[in-house]
């Protein structure tokens, strides 16, 4: 799908220019995406936002921008 190609383009660009990035698409795939969206409009619900925040925080810790 187009969303996968877009994600791959963004990852490639970031890698090429040494820009840290987080693939929420990969995290969603890993978790199955269940229970992370509002059924009415497809936007993240509270659990979805928490998943995104956890993934981003983990990346920031990994590149030593933040410490717990």
ZANU-870708 format. One record per residue: residue number from 1; residue in one letter; x negated, y, z of N, C-alpha, C in turn. Coordinates in Angstrom, 1 decimal, decimal comma. Atoms other than C-alpha are relative to their C-alpha. Last residue first. Example, Ala and Ser with C-alpha at 12.3 -4.5 7.8 and 13.67 -1.06 7.14 Angstrom:
% ZANU-870708
+-----+---+--------+--------+--------+--------+--------+--------+--------+--------+--------+
:   k : r :    nxx :    nyy :    nzz :   caxx :   cayy :   cazz :    cxx :    cyy :    czz :
+-----+---+--------+--------+--------+--------+--------+--------+--------+--------+--------+
:   2 : S :    0,9 :   -1,1 :    0,0 :  -13,7 :   -1,1 :    7,1 :    0,8 :    1,1 :    0,8 :
:   1 : A :   -0,9 :   -1,2 :    0,0 :  -12,3 :   -4,5 :    7,8 :   -0,9 :    1,2 :    0,0 :
+-----+---+--------+--------+--------+--------+--------+--------+--------+--------+--------+
% end
This chain:
% ZANU-870708
+-----+---+--------+--------+--------+--------+--------+--------+--------+--------+--------+
:   k : r :    nxx :    nyy :    nzz :   caxx :   cayy :   cazz :    cxx :    cyy :    czz :
+-----+---+--------+--------+--------+--------+--------+--------+--------+--------+--------+
:  68 : X :   -1,1 :    0,3 :   -0,9 :  -14,8 :    7,9 :   32,6 :   -0,4 :    0,4 :    1,4 :
:  67 : X :    0,3 :    1,1 :   -0,9 :  -17,4 :    9,5 :   30,4 :    1,1 :   -0,1 :    1,0 :
:  66 : X :   -0,6 :    0,0 :   -1,3 :  -16,8 :   11,6 :   27,4 :   -0,4 :   -1,2 :    0,8 :
:  65 : X :   -0,5 :   -1,3 :    0,0 :  -18,8 :   12,3 :   24,2 :    0,7 :    0,3 :    1,4 :
:  64 : X :    0,4 :   -0,7 :   -1,2 :  -20,8 :    9,2 :   24,7 :    0,3 :    1,5 :   -0,1 :
:  63 : X :    1,0 :   -0,9 :    0,6 :  -20,2 :    7,7 :   21,2 :   -0,5 :    1,0 :    1,1 :
:  62 : X :    1,0 :    0,8 :    0,8 :  -18,5 :    4,7 :   22,8 :   -1,1 :    0,9 :   -0,6 :
:  61 : X :    0,9 :    0,6 :   -0,9 :  -16,7 :    6,9 :   25,3 :   -1,1 :   -0,7 :   -0,7 :
:  60 : X :    0,8 :   -1,1 :   -0,6 :  -15,2 :    9,0 :   22,5 :   -1,0 :   -0,5 :    1,1 :
:  59 : X :    0,9 :   -0,4 :    1,0 :  -14,1 :    5,8 :   20,7 :   -0,9 :    1,1 :    0,6 :
:  58 : X :    1,0 :    1,0 :    0,1 :  -12,5 :    4,5 :   23,8 :   -1,1 :    0,3 :   -1,0 :
:  57 : X :    0,9 :   -0,1 :   -1,1 :  -10,7 :    7,8 :   24,3 :   -1,1 :   -1,1 :    0,0 :
:  56 : X :    0,9 :   -1,2 :    0,2 :   -9,4 :    7,7 :   20,8 :   -0,9 :    0,1 :    1,1 :
:  55 : X :    1,0 :    0,3 :    1,1 :   -8,1 :    4,1 :   21,1 :   -0,9 :    1,2 :   -0,2 :
:  54 : X :    1,0 :    1,0 :   -0,4 :   -6,5 :    4,8 :   24,5 :   -1,1 :   -0,3 :   -1,0 :
:  53 : X :    0,8 :   -0,7 :   -1,0 :   -4,8 :    8,0 :   23,3 :   -1,1 :   -1,0 :    0,5 :
:  52 : X :    0,8 :   -0,9 :    0,8 :   -3,4 :    6,2 :   20,2 :   -1,0 :    0,6 :    1,0 :
:  51 : X :    0,9 :    0,9 :    0,8 :   -2,1 :    3,3 :   22,4 :   -1,0 :    0,9 :   -0,8 :
:  50 : X :    1,0 :    0,5 :   -1,0 :   -0,6 :    5,9 :   24,9 :   -1,0 :   -0,9 :   -0,8 :
:  49 : X :    0,9 :   -1,1 :   -0,3 :    1,1 :    7,7 :   22,0 :   -1,1 :   -0,5 :    1,0 :
:  48 : X :    0,8 :   -0,2 :    1,2 :    2,6 :    4,4 :   20,8 :   -1,0 :    1,1 :    0,2 :
:  47 : X :    1,0 :    1,1 :    0,1 :    3,8 :    3,5 :   24,3 :   -0,9 :    0,2 :   -1,2 :
:  46 : X :    1,0 :   -0,1 :   -1,1 :    5,5 :    6,9 :   24,7 :   -1,1 :   -1,1 :   -0,1 :
:  45 : X :   -0,7 :   -0,3 :   -1,3 :    7,2 :    6,7 :   21,3 :   -1,1 :    0,1 :    1,0 :
:  44 : X :    0,4 :    0,6 :   -1,2 :    5,3 :    7,1 :   18,0 :    0,9 :    0,3 :    1,2 :
:  43 : X :    1,1 :   -0,7 :   -0,7 :    7,3 :    8,3 :   15,1 :   -0,4 :   -0,8 :    1,2 :
:  42 : X :    1,3 :    0,6 :    0,3 :    9,4 :    5,9 :   12,9 :   -1,2 :    0,7 :    0,7 :
:  41 : X :    0,8 :   -0,8 :    1,0 :   12,5 :    8,0 :   12,9 :   -1,4 :   -0,5 :   -0,3 :
:  40 : X :   -0,8 :   -1,0 :    0,8 :   15,4 :    6,3 :   14,7 :   -0,8 :    0,7 :   -1,1 :
:  39 : X :   -0,7 :    0,7 :    1,1 :   13,6 :    3,1 :   15,9 :    0,7 :    1,0 :   -1,0 :
:  38 : X :   -1,5 :   -0,2 :   -0,1 :   11,2 :    5,2 :   17,9 :    0,6 :   -0,7 :   -1,2 :
:  37 : X :   -0,7 :   -1,1 :    0,8 :    7,8 :    3,6 :   17,5 :    1,4 :    0,2 :    0,5 :
:  36 : X :    0,8 :   -1,2 :    0,0 :    5,3 :    1,6 :   19,6 :    0,6 :    1,2 :   -0,7 :
:  35 : X :   -0,4 :   -0,8 :   -1,2 :    7,5 :   -1,4 :   20,6 :   -0,8 :    1,3 :    0,1 :
:  34 : X :   -1,3 :    0,2 :   -0,7 :    5,8 :   -3,8 :   18,2 :    0,2 :    1,0 :    1,2 :
:  33 : X :   -0,9 :   -1,2 :    0,2 :    2,9 :   -2,4 :   16,1 :    1,3 :   -0,1 :    0,7 :
:  32 : X :   -1,3 :    0,4 :    0,6 :    1,3 :   -5,8 :   15,9 :    1,0 :    1,1 :   -0,2 :
:  31 : X :   -1,0 :    0,1 :   -1,0 :   -1,4 :   -4,9 :   18,4 :    1,4 :   -0,5 :   -0,6 :
:  30 : X :    0,4 :    0,9 :   -1,0 :   -4,3 :   -5,6 :   16,0 :    1,1 :   -0,3 :    1,1 :
:  29 : X :    0,0 :    1,3 :    0,6 :   -2,5 :   -4,0 :   13,1 :   -0,4 :   -1,0 :    1,1 :
:  28 : X :   -1,4 :    0,4 :    0,1 :   -1,8 :   -0,9 :   15,2 :    0,1 :   -1,4 :   -0,6 :
:  27 : X :   -0,5 :    0,2 :   -1,4 :   -5,4 :   -0,7 :   16,2 :    1,4 :   -0,5 :   -0,1 :
:  26 : X :    0,6 :    1,3 :   -0,4 :   -6,5 :   -1,1 :   12,5 :    0,5 :   -0,3 :    1,4 :
:  25 : X :   -0,6 :    1,1 :    0,8 :   -4,1 :    1,7 :   11,5 :   -0,5 :   -1,4 :    0,4 :
:  24 : X :   -1,2 :    0,4 :   -0,8 :   -5,3 :    3,9 :   14,4 :    0,7 :   -1,1 :   -0,8 :
:  23 : X :   -1,0 :    0,6 :    0,9 :   -8,7 :    3,9 :   12,7 :    1,2 :   -0,5 :    0,8 :
:  22 : X :   -0,7 :    1,1 :   -0,6 :  -10,8 :    6,2 :   14,8 :    1,1 :   -0,5 :   -0,9 :
:  21 : X :   -1,5 :    0,1 :    0,3 :  -13,3 :    8,5 :   13,3 :    0,5 :   -1,2 :    0,7 :
:  20 : X :   -0,7 :    1,0 :   -0,8 :  -16,8 :    9,8 :   14,0 :    1,5 :    0,0 :   -0,3 :
:  19 : X :   -1,1 :   -0,6 :   -0,8 :  -18,2 :   11,8 :   11,1 :    0,6 :   -1,1 :    0,8 :
:  18 : X :    0,4 :    0,2 :   -1,4 :  -21,6 :   10,7 :    9,6 :    1,0 :    0,7 :    0,9 :
:  17 : X :    0,4 :   -1,3 :   -0,6 :  -20,7 :   12,2 :    6,2 :   -0,4 :   -0,1 :    1,5 :
:  16 : X :    1,0 :   -0,7 :    0,9 :  -20,6 :    8,9 :    4,3 :   -0,6 :    1,3 :    0,6 :
:  15 : X :    1,3 :    0,8 :    0,0 :  -18,9 :    7,1 :    7,2 :   -1,1 :    0,7 :   -0,8 :
:  14 : X :    0,6 :   -0,2 :   -1,4 :  -16,3 :    9,8 :    7,5 :   -1,3 :   -0,7 :    0,1 :
:  13 : X :    0,5 :   -1,3 :    0,0 :  -15,6 :    9,7 :    3,7 :   -0,7 :    0,3 :    1,3 :
:  12 : X :    1,2 :   -0,1 :    0,9 :  -15,4 :    5,9 :    3,7 :   -0,6 :    1,4 :    0,1 :
:  11 : X :    1,1 :    0,7 :   -0,7 :  -13,0 :    5,9 :    6,7 :   -1,3 :    0,1 :   -0,8 :
:  10 : X :    0,4 :   -0,8 :   -1,1 :  -10,8 :    8,5 :    5,0 :   -1,2 :   -0,6 :    0,7 :
:   9 : X :    0,7 :   -1,2 :    0,6 :  -10,7 :    6,6 :    1,7 :   -0,5 :    0,9 :    1,2 :
:   8 : X :    1,3 :    0,4 :    0,4 :   -9,9 :    3,4 :    3,6 :   -0,8 :    1,1 :   -0,6 :
:   7 : X :    0,8 :    0,3 :   -1,2 :   -7,0 :    5,0 :    5,4 :   -1,4 :   -0,4 :   -0,4 :
:   6 : X :    0,4 :   -1,3 :   -0,6 :   -5,7 :    6,4 :    2,2 :   -0,8 :   -0,2 :    1,2 :
:   5 : X :    1,0 :   -0,6 :    0,9 :   -5,9 :    3,0 :    0,5 :   -0,4 :    1,3 :    0,6 :
:   4 : X :    1,2 :    0,8 :   -0,3 :   -4,0 :    1,4 :    3,5 :   -1,1 :    0,6 :   -0,9 :
:   3 : X :    0,5 :   -0,4 :   -1,3 :   -1,3 :    4,1 :    3,4 :   -1,3 :   -0,7 :    0,3 :
:   2 : X :    0,7 :   -1,3 :    0,1 :   -0,9 :    3,7 :   -0,4 :   -0,6 :    0,3 :    1,4 :
:   1 : X :   -0,8 :   -1,2 :    0,0 :    0,0 :    0,0 :    0,0 :   -0,9 :    1,3 :    0,0 :
+-----+---+--------+--------+--------+--------+--------+--------+--------+--------+--------+
% end
